[in-house]
């Protein structure tokens, strides 16, 4: 009895992969904090994913699969280097659009910088969890599949990451008040 070929055609790769480009680029930019490096990382991810597409199991989560390739590529090329996380400034609203006062705009910018600094101080496993779950809006299962860990680990790391971020922000706020 002949086993049918389970491989997917290249056109399917295109249909699955291209809609994820912006999400992959945003995640790569958060990791690298450099536009050119993020572009290179996404290009490398697509090249590896296309070469390995025959190993992708139809019916499984393609999004988690390709994000895992991106993450592994980043970790492989940046071994030992501290990864940084920043905000995509284009996603934040412009003060003029909402008639925000200069003072309110300054406070908001200060808050964004404070959160960015706190994120940068988090260990990479905590940053990854926050990025996948909160920014990329992946489910627990998608995050677990992407990172290759059990769902319980995702939930535990997410809880600890939020707690660590909250503690860092509170510390920054207290230090800021004492400095005044």
Secondary structure, DSSP 4 states (H G I P E B T S, - for coil): -PPPP-PPPHHHHHHHHGGGHHHHHHHHHHHH--HHHHHHHHHHHHHHHHHTGGGS-TTS-HHHHHHHHHHHHHHHHTTTSPP-----GGGSPPGGGGT--HHHHHHHHHHHHHHHHHHHHS-HHHHHHHIIIIIS---HHHHHHHHTS-HHHHHHHHHHHHHHHHHHHHHHHHHHHHT-
